[in-house]
């Protein structure tokens, strides 16, 4: 009787993992929308000056 119980627990374990991996997302992150770019633009001259010391 212990073997069928162990197999049942093993199947429940794997089915729970599969459900979590392939199930719908349950993330509770707020919707932020489009974020504006606020970084520096790449400039070759500036990078070249930085490395020529």
N, CA, C, O and CB atoms as a CASP TS submission, in Angstrom:
PFRMAT TS
TARGET T0000
AUTHOR 0000-0000-0000
METHOD Language model
MODEL 1
PARENT N/A
ATOM      1  N   UNK     1       0.815  -1.204   0.000  1.00  0.00           N
ATOM      2  CA  UNK     1       0.000   0.000   0.000  1.00  0.00           C
ATOM      3  C   UNK     1       0.858   1.268   0.000  1.00  0.00           C
ATOM      4  O   UNK     1       0.368   2.329  -0.386  1.00  0.00           O
ATOM      5  CB  UNK     1      -0.927  -0.002   1.204  1.00  0.00           C
ATOM      6  N   UNK     2       2.089   1.189   0.411  1.00  0.00           N
ATOM      7  CA  UNK     2       2.944   2.368   0.460  1.00  0.00           C
ATOM      8  C   UNK     2       3.389   2.791  -0.944  1.00  0.00           C
ATOM      9  O   UNK     2       3.608   3.976  -1.195  1.00  0.00           O
ATOM     10  CB  UNK     2       4.167   2.097   1.341  1.00  0.00           C
ATOM     11  N   UNK     3       3.521   1.832  -1.850  1.00  0.00           N
ATOM     12  CA  UNK     3       3.983   2.153  -3.204  1.00  0.00           C
ATOM     13  C   UNK     3       2.953   2.996  -3.963  1.00  0.00           C
ATOM     14  O   UNK     3       3.332   4.015  -4.542  1.00  0.00           O
ATOM     15  CB  UNK     3       4.280   0.864  -3.982  1.00  0.00           C
ATOM     16  N   UNK     4       1.671   2.621  -3.990  1.00  0.00           N
ATOM     17  CA  UNK     4       0.706   3.484  -4.691  1.00  0.00           C
ATOM     18  C   UNK     4       0.622   4.899  -4.100  1.00  0.00           C
ATOM     19  O   UNK     4       0.414   5.864  -4.835  1.00  0.00           O
ATOM     20  CB  UNK     4      -0.671   2.842  -4.655  1.00  0.00           C
ATOM     21  N   UNK     5       0.779   5.023  -2.796  1.00  0.00           N
ATOM     22  CA  UNK     5       0.749   6.342  -2.177  1.00  0.00           C
ATOM     23  C   UNK     5       1.966   7.166  -2.603  1.00  0.00           C
ATOM     24  O   UNK     5       1.844   8.362  -2.868  1.00  0.00           O
ATOM     25  CB  UNK     5       0.698   6.214  -0.644  1.00  0.00           C
ATOM     26  N   UNK     6       3.137   6.531  -2.670  1.00  0.00           N
ATOM     27  CA  UNK     6       4.351   7.218  -3.096  1.00  0.00           C
ATOM     28  C   UNK     6       4.240   7.648  -4.557  1.00  0.00           C
ATOM     29  O   UNK     6       4.656   8.750  -4.915  1.00  0.00           O
ATOM     30  CB  UNK     6       5.580   6.315  -2.896  1.00  0.00           C
ATOM     31  N   UNK     7       3.678   6.776  -5.401  1.00  0.00           N
ATOM     32  CA  UNK     7       3.501   7.120  -6.808  1.00  0.00           C
ATOM     33  C   UNK     7       2.518   8.280  -6.943  1.00  0.00           C
ATOM     34  O   UNK     7       2.730   9.182  -7.753  1.00  0.00           O
ATOM     35  CB  UNK     7       3.008   5.896  -7.611  1.00  0.00           C
ATOM     36  N   UNK     8       1.455   8.259  -6.160  1.00  0.00           N
ATOM     37  CA  UNK     8       0.467   9.341  -6.187  1.00  0.00           C
ATOM     38  C   UNK     8       1.096  10.666  -5.770  1.00  0.00           C
ATOM     39  O   UNK     8       0.843  11.692  -6.403  1.00  0.00           O
ATOM     40  CB  UNK     8      -0.717   9.008  -5.269  1.00  0.00           C
ATOM     41  N   UNK     9       1.905  10.662  -4.724  1.00  0.00           N
ATOM     42  CA  UNK     9       2.573  11.881  -4.268  1.00  0.00           C
ATOM     43  C   UNK     9       3.561  12.387  -5.312  1.00  0.00           C
ATOM     44  O   UNK     9       3.687  13.593  -5.524  1.00  0.00           O
ATOM     45  CB  UNK     9       3.294  11.631  -2.940  1.00  0.00           C
ATOM     46  N   UNK    10       4.263  11.456  -5.967  1.00  0.00           N
ATOM     47  CA  UNK    10       5.219  11.832  -7.004  1.00  0.00           C
ATOM     48  C   UNK    10       4.492  12.462  -8.194  1.00  0.00           C
ATOM     49  O   UNK    10       4.952  13.465  -8.739  1.00  0.00           O
ATOM     50  CB  UNK    10       6.035  10.604  -7.460  1.00  0.00           C
ATOM     51  N   UNK    11       3.382  11.889  -8.593  1.00  0.00           N
ATOM     52  CA  UNK    11       2.602  12.428  -9.702  1.00  0.00           C
ATOM     53  C   UNK    11       2.044  13.811  -9.349  1.00  0.00           C
ATOM     54  O   UNK    11       2.035  14.708 -10.192  1.00  0.00           O
ATOM     55  CB  UNK    11       1.455  11.464 -10.070  1.00  0.00           C
ATOM     56  N   UNK    12       1.583  13.986  -8.115  1.00  0.00           N
ATOM     57  CA  UNK    12       1.097  15.296  -7.681  1.00  0.00           C
ATOM     58  C   UNK    12       2.214  16.340  -7.696  1.00  0.00           C
ATOM     59  O   UNK    12       1.990  17.495  -8.057  1.00  0.00           O
ATOM     60  CB  UNK    12       0.493  15.198  -6.278  1.00  0.00           C
ATOM     61  N   UNK    13       3.404  15.927  -7.306  1.00  0.00           N
ATOM     62  CA  UNK    13       4.557  16.824  -7.284  1.00  0.00           C
ATOM     63  C   UNK    13       4.875  17.314  -8.703  1.00  0.00           C
ATOM     64  O   UNK    13       5.024  18.515  -8.930  1.00  0.00           O
ATOM     65  CB  UNK    13       5.788  16.112  -6.667  1.00  0.00           C
ATOM     66  N   UNK    14       4.978  16.380  -9.653  1.00  0.00           N
ATOM     67  CA  UNK    14       5.318  16.745 -11.022  1.00  0.00           C
ATOM     68  C   UNK    14       4.187  17.492 -11.721  1.00  0.00           C
ATOM     69  O   UNK    14       4.447  18.410 -12.499  1.00  0.00           O
ATOM     70  CB  UNK    14       5.674  15.506 -11.810  1.00  0.00           C
ATOM     71  N   UNK    15       2.961  17.125 -11.462  1.00  0.00           N
ATOM     72  CA  UNK    15       1.852  17.830 -12.106  1.00  0.00           C
ATOM     73  C   UNK    15       1.754  19.266 -11.583  1.00  0.00           C
ATOM     74  O   UNK    15       1.392  20.172 -12.333  1.00  0.00           O
ATOM     75  CB  UNK    15       0.522  17.080 -11.867  1.00  0.00           C
ATOM     76  N   UNK    16       2.066  19.474 -10.330  1.00  0.00           N
ATOM     77  CA  UNK    16       2.090  20.832  -9.788  1.00  0.00           C
ATOM     78  C   UNK    16       3.177  21.680 -10.436  1.00  0.00           C
ATOM     79  O   UNK    16       2.971  22.861 -10.718  1.00  0.00           O
ATOM     80  CB  UNK    16       2.297  20.792  -8.280  1.00  0.00           C
ATOM     81  N   UNK    17       4.345  21.065 -10.672  1.00  0.00           N
ATOM     82  CA  UNK    17       5.439  21.788 -11.322  1.00  0.00           C
ATOM     83  C   UNK    17       5.080  22.135 -12.763  1.00  0.00           C
ATOM     84  O   UNK    17       5.325  23.256 -13.211  1.00  0.00           O
ATOM     85  CB  UNK    17       6.731  20.957 -11.285  1.00  0.00           C
ATOM     86  N   UNK    18       4.504  21.185 -13.490  1.00  0.00           N
ATOM     87  CA  UNK    18       4.112  21.430 -14.878  1.00  0.00           C
ATOM     88  C   UNK    18       3.043  22.513 -14.945  1.00  0.00           C
ATOM     89  O   UNK    18       3.084  23.375 -15.823  1.00  0.00           O
ATOM     90  CB  UNK    18       3.601  20.134 -15.535  1.00  0.00           C
ATOM     91  N   UNK    19       2.099  22.472 -14.031  1.00  0.00           N
ATOM     92  CA  UNK    19       1.052  23.491 -13.997  1.00  0.00           C
ATOM     93  C   UNK    19       1.639  24.865 -13.737  1.00  0.00           C
ATOM     94  O   UNK    19       1.213  25.850 -14.340  1.00  0.00           O
ATOM     95  CB  UNK    19       0.013  23.155 -12.932  1.00  0.00           C
ATOM     96  N   UNK    20       2.605  24.936 -12.849  1.00  0.00           N
ATOM     97  CA  UNK    20       3.210  26.230 -12.537  1.00  0.00           C
ATOM     98  C   UNK    20       4.038  26.761 -13.701  1.00  0.00           C
ATOM     99  O   UNK    20       4.043  27.965 -13.959  1.00  0.00           O
ATOM    100  CB  UNK    20       4.082  26.116 -11.292  1.00  0.00           C
ATOM    101  N   UNK    21       4.737  25.877 -14.406  1.00  0.00           N
ATOM    102  CA  UNK    21       5.572  26.315 -15.524  1.00  0.00           C
ATOM    103  C   UNK    21       4.721  26.765 -16.709  1.00  0.00           C
ATOM    104  O   UNK    21       4.972  27.823 -17.284  1.00  0.00           O
ATOM    105  CB  UNK    21       6.516  25.190 -15.954  1.00  0.00           C
ATOM    106  N   UNK    22       3.720  25.968 -17.076  1.00  0.00           N
ATOM    107  CA  UNK    22       2.952  26.229 -18.283  1.00  0.00           C
ATOM    108  C   UNK    22       1.601  26.899 -18.027  1.00  0.00           C
ATOM    109  O   UNK    22       0.842  27.130 -18.968  1.00  0.00           O
ATOM    110  CB  UNK    22       2.737  24.949 -19.014  1.00  0.00           C
ATOM    111  N   UNK    23       1.296  27.207 -16.788  1.00  0.00           N
ATOM    112  CA  UNK    23       0.015  27.838 -16.468  1.00  0.00           C
ATOM    113  C   UNK    23       0.029  29.326 -16.749  1.00  0.00           C
ATOM    114  O   UNK    23       1.048  29.878 -17.166  1.00  0.00           O
ATOM    115  CB  UNK    23      -0.340  27.600 -15.018  1.00  0.00           C
ATOM    116  N   UNK    24      -1.084  29.964 -16.526  1.00  0.00           N
ATOM    117  CA  UNK    24      -1.187  31.402 -16.719  1.00  0.00           C
ATOM    118  C   UNK    24      -0.345  32.150 -15.694  1.00  0.00           C
ATOM    119  O   UNK    24      -0.109  31.658 -14.591  1.00  0.00           O
ATOM    120  CB  UNK    24      -2.644  31.847 -16.633  1.00  0.00           C
ATOM    121  N   UNK    25       0.094  33.321 -16.064  1.00  0.00           N
ATOM    122  CA  UNK    25       0.922  34.141 -15.187  1.00  0.00           C
ATOM    123  C   UNK    25       0.084  34.677 -14.032  1.00  0.00           C
ATOM    124  O   UNK    25      -1.053  35.109 -14.221  1.00  0.00           O
ATOM    125  CB  UNK    25       1.566  35.302 -15.971  1.00  0.00           C
ATOM    126  N   UNK    26       0.661  34.643 -12.837  1.00  0.00           N
ATOM    127  CA  UNK    26      -0.028  35.185 -11.675  1.00  0.00           C
ATOM    128  C   UNK    26       0.762  36.340 -11.051  1.00  0.00           C
ATOM    129  O   UNK    26       0.656  36.611  -9.855  1.00  0.00           O
ATOM    130  CB  UNK    26      -0.262  34.083 -10.640  1.00  0.00           C
ATOM    131  N   UNK    27       1.555  37.012 -11.889  1.00  0.00           N
ATOM    132  CA  UNK    27       2.330  38.149 -11.405  1.00  0.00           C
ATOM    133  C   UNK    27       1.393  39.290 -11.038  1.00  0.00           C
ATOM    134  O   UNK    27       0.379  39.515 -11.698  1.00  0.00           O
ATOM    135  CB  UNK    27       3.356  38.608 -12.465  1.00  0.00           C
ATOM    136  N   UNK    28       1.743  39.999  -9.989  1.00  0.00           N
ATOM    137  CA  UNK    28       0.918  41.118  -9.530  1.00  0.00           C
ATOM    138  C   UNK    28       1.654  42.443  -9.730  1.00  0.00           C
ATOM    139  O   UNK    28       1.580  43.332  -8.882  1.00  0.00           O
ATOM    140  CB  UNK    28       0.537  40.936  -8.044  1.00  0.00           C
ATOM    141  N   UNK    29       2.367  42.573 -10.858  1.00  0.00           N
ATOM    142  CA  UNK    29       3.094  43.803 -11.118  1.00  0.00           C
ATOM    143  C   UNK    29       2.137  44.872 -11.645  1.00  0.00           C
ATOM    144  O   UNK    29       1.234  44.558 -12.421  1.00  0.00           O
ATOM    145  CB  UNK    29       4.240  43.556 -12.119  1.00  0.00           C
ATOM    146  N   UNK    30       2.319  46.115 -11.240  1.00  0.00           N
ATOM    147  CA  UNK    30       1.438  47.168 -11.763  1.00  0.00           C
ATOM    148  C   UNK    30       1.795  47.492 -13.215  1.00  0.00           C
ATOM    149  O   UNK    30       2.950  47.368 -13.622  1.00  0.00           O
ATOM    150  CB  UNK    30       1.536  48.444 -10.890  1.00  0.00           C
ATOM    151  N   UNK    31       0.818  47.897 -13.969  1.00  0.00           N
ATOM    152  CA  UNK    31       1.067  48.315 -15.341  1.00  0.00           C
ATOM    153  C   UNK    31       1.732  49.671 -15.359  1.00  0.00           C
ATOM    154  O   UNK    31       1.186  50.625 -14.806  1.00  0.00           O
ATOM    155  CB  UNK    31      -0.231  48.348 -16.146  1.00  0.00           C
ATOM    156  N   UNK    32       2.891  49.788 -15.974  1.00  0.00           N
ATOM    157  CA  UNK    32       3.628  51.049 -15.955  1.00  0.00           C
ATOM    158  C   UNK    32       3.531  51.803 -17.262  1.00  0.00           C
ATOM    159  O   UNK    32       3.704  53.021 -17.271  1.00  0.00           O
ATOM    160  CB  UNK    32       5.068  50.797 -15.632  1.00  0.00           C
ATOM    161  N   UNK    33       3.264  51.134 -18.357  1.00  0.00           N
ATOM    162  CA  UNK    33       3.181  51.813 -19.640  1.00  0.00           C
ATOM    163  C   UNK    33       4.549  52.073 -20.229  1.00  0.00           C
ATOM    164  O   UNK    33       5.550  51.531 -19.760  1.00  0.00           O
ATOM    165  CB  UNK    33       2.435  53.109 -19.496  1.00  0.00           C
ATOM    166  N   UNK    34       4.591  52.890 -21.243  1.00  0.00           N
ATOM    167  CA  UNK    34       5.809  53.214 -21.962  1.00  0.00           C
ATOM    168  C   UNK    34       6.679  54.151 -21.130  1.00  0.00           C
ATOM    169  O   UNK    34       6.193  55.148 -20.595  1.00  0.00           O
ATOM    170  CB  UNK    34       5.481  53.846 -23.322  1.00  0.00           C
ATOM    171  N   UNK    35       7.961  53.829 -21.026  1.00  0.00           N
ATOM    172  CA  UNK    35       8.882  54.662 -20.265  1.00  0.00           C
ATOM    173  C   UNK    35       9.774  55.439 -21.223  1.00  0.00           C
ATOM    174  O   UNK    35      10.314  54.851 -22.159  1.00  0.00           O
ATOM    175  CB  UNK    35       9.732  53.805 -19.299  1.00  0.00           C
ATOM    176  N   UNK    36       9.945  56.742 -21.020  1.00  0.00           N
ATOM    177  CA  UNK    36      10.809  57.531 -21.906  1.00  0.00           C
ATOM    178  C   UNK    36      12.280  57.195 -21.684  1.00  0.00           C
ATOM    179  O   UNK    36      12.681  56.819 -20.582  1.00  0.00           O
ATOM    180  CB  UNK    36      10.575  59.032 -21.684  1.00  0.00           C
ATOM    181  N   UNK    37      13.066  57.332 -22.726  1.00  0.00           N
ATOM    182  CA  UNK    37      14.508  57.094 -22.632  1.00  0.00           C
ATOM    183  C   UNK    37      15.152  58.275 -21.919  1.00  0.00           C
ATOM    184  O   UNK    37      14.926  59.425 -22.296  1.00  0.00           O
ATOM    185  CB  UNK    37      15.141  56.886 -24.046  1.00  0.00           C
ATOM    186  N   UNK    38      15.943  58.006 -20.906  1.00  0.00           N
ATOM    187  CA  UNK    38      16.579  59.094 -20.166  1.00  0.00           C
ATOM    188  C   UNK    38      18.085  58.868 -20.023  1.00  0.00           C
ATOM    189  O   UNK    38      18.710  59.408 -19.110  1.00  0.00           O
ATOM    190  CB  UNK    38      15.939  59.238 -18.784  1.00  0.00           C
ATOM    191  N   UNK    39      18.670  58.070 -20.926  1.00  0.00           N
ATOM    192  CA  UNK    39      20.095  57.782 -20.850  1.00  0.00           C
ATOM    193  C   UNK    39      20.911  58.675 -21.760  1.00  0.00           C
ATOM    194  O   UNK    39      20.371  59.564 -22.419  1.00  0.00           O
ATOM    195  CB  UNK    39      20.351  56.344 -21.194  1.00  0.00           C
ATOM    196  N   UNK    40      22.204  58.441 -21.796  1.00  0.00           N
ATOM    197  CA  UNK    40      23.105  59.193 -22.655  1.00  0.00           C
ATOM    198  C   UNK    40      23.183  58.528 -24.025  1.00  0.00           C
ATOM    199  O   UNK    40      23.152  57.303 -24.134  1.00  0.00           O
ATOM    200  CB  UNK    40      24.508  59.300 -22.018  1.00  0.00           C
ATOM    201  N   UNK    41      23.285  59.344 -25.060  1.00  0.00           N
ATOM    202  CA  UNK    41      23.422  58.837 -26.418  1.00  0.00           C
ATOM    203  C   UNK    41      24.872  58.456 -26.638  1.00  0.00           C
ATOM    204  O   UNK    41      25.774  59.148 -26.166  1.00  0.00           O
ATOM    205  CB  UNK    41      22.952  59.886 -27.469  1.00  0.00           C
ATOM    206  N   UNK    42      25.109  57.355 -27.355  1.00  0.00           N
ATOM    207  CA  UNK    42      26.464  56.891 -27.640  1.00  0.00           C
ATOM    208  C   UNK    42      27.180  57.893 -28.528  1.00  0.00           C
ATOM    209  O   UNK    42      26.649  58.303 -29.561  1.00  0.00           O
ATOM    210  CB  UNK    42      26.440  55.503 -28.307  1.00  0.00           C
ATOM    211  N   UNK    43      28.384  58.290 -28.130  1.00  0.00           N
ATOM    212  CA  UNK    43      29.177  59.246 -28.888  1.00  0.00           C
ATOM    213  C   UNK    43      30.589  58.690 -29.019  1.00  0.00           C
ATOM    214  O   UNK    43      31.290  58.538 -28.018  1.00  0.00           O
ATOM    215  CB  UNK    43      29.182  60.654 -28.204  1.00  0.00           C
ATOM    216  N   UNK    44      31.018  58.381 -30.257  1.00  0.00           N
ATOM    217  CA  UNK    44      32.349  57.800 -30.472  1.00  0.00           C
ATOM    218  C   UNK    44      33.458  58.730 -29.985  1.00  0.00           C
ATOM    219  O   UNK    44      34.445  58.268 -29.412  1.00  0.00           O
ATOM    220  CB  UNK    44      32.553  57.484 -31.954  1.00  0.00           C
ATOM    221  N   UNK    45      33.306  60.029 -30.207  1.00  0.00           N
ATOM    222  CA  UNK    45      34.341  60.984 -29.804  1.00  0.00           C
ATOM    223  C   UNK    45      34.571  60.938 -28.300  1.00  0.00           C
ATOM    224  O   UNK    45      35.710  60.954 -27.834  1.00  0.00           O
ATOM    225  CB  UNK    45      33.958  62.404 -30.233  1.00  0.00           C
ATOM    226  N   UNK    46      33.492  60.883 -27.558  1.00  0.00           N
ATOM    227  CA  UNK    46      33.590  60.862 -26.101  1.00  0.00           C
ATOM    228  C   UNK    46      34.261  59.576 -25.621  1.00  0.00           C
ATOM    229  O   UNK    46      35.094  59.619 -24.715  1.00  0.00           O
ATOM    230  CB  UNK    46      32.196  61.004 -25.467  1.00  0.00           C
ATOM    231  N   UNK    47      33.916  58.454 -26.204  1.00  0.00           N
ATOM    232  CA  UNK    47      34.490  57.169 -25.813  1.00  0.00           C
ATOM    233  C   UNK    47      35.976  57.143 -26.164  1.00  0.00           C
ATOM    234  O   UNK    47      36.789  56.653 -25.381  1.00  0.00           O
ATOM    235  CB  UNK    47      33.744  55.997 -26.504  1.00  0.00           C
ATOM    236  N   UNK    48      36.330  57.661 -27.323  1.00  0.00           N
ATOM    237  CA  UNK    48      37.729  57.675 -27.752  1.00  0.00           C
ATOM    238  C   UNK    48      38.570  58.524 -26.813  1.00  0.00           C
ATOM    239  O   UNK    48      39.674  58.122 -26.446  1.00  0.00           O
ATOM    240  CB  UNK    48      37.849  58.199 -29.188  1.00  0.00           C
ATOM    241  N   UNK    49      38.063  59.707 -26.412  1.00  0.00           N
ATOM    242  CA  UNK    49      38.770  60.585 -25.488  1.00  0.00           C
ATOM    243  C   UNK    49      38.973  59.902 -24.137  1.00  0.00           C
ATOM    244  O   UNK    49      40.011  60.060 -23.494  1.00  0.00           O
ATOM    245  CB  UNK    49      38.003  61.902 -25.308  1.00  0.00           C
ATOM    246  N   UNK    50      37.977  59.152 -23.727  1.00  0.00           N
ATOM    247  CA  UNK    50      38.024  58.502 -22.414  1.00  0.00           C
ATOM    248  C   UNK    50      39.150  57.479 -22.337  1.00  0.00           C
ATOM    249  O   UNK    50      39.789  57.342 -21.294  1.00  0.00           O
ATOM    250  CB  UNK    50      36.689  57.827 -22.109  1.00  0.00           C
ATOM    251  N   UNK    51      39.399  56.761 -23.428  1.00  0.00           N
ATOM    252  CA  UNK    51      40.403  55.699 -23.405  1.00  0.00           C
ATOM    253  C   UNK    51      41.798  56.175 -23.839  1.00  0.00           C
ATOM    254  O   UNK    51      42.759  55.416 -23.711  1.00  0.00           O
ATOM    255  CB  UNK    51      39.956  54.566 -24.299  1.00  0.00           C
ATOM    256  N   UNK    52      41.937  57.397 -24.343  1.00  0.00           N
ATOM    257  CA  UNK    52      43.244  57.939 -24.731  1.00  0.00           C
ATOM    258  C   UNK    52      43.781  58.799 -23.603  1.00  0.00           C
ATOM    259  O   UNK    52      43.591  60.015 -23.606  1.00  0.00           O
ATOM    260  CB  UNK    52      43.144  58.763 -26.046  1.00  0.00           C
ATOM    261  N   UNK    53      44.422  58.210 -22.680  1.00  0.00           N
ATOM    262  CA  UNK    53      44.990  58.969 -21.565  1.00  0.00           C
ATOM    263  C   UNK    53      46.465  58.950 -21.605  1.00  0.00           C
ATOM    264  O   UNK    53      47.114  59.539 -20.741  1.00  0.00           O
ATOM    265  CB  UNK    53      44.522  58.439 -20.251  1.00  0.00           C
TER
END
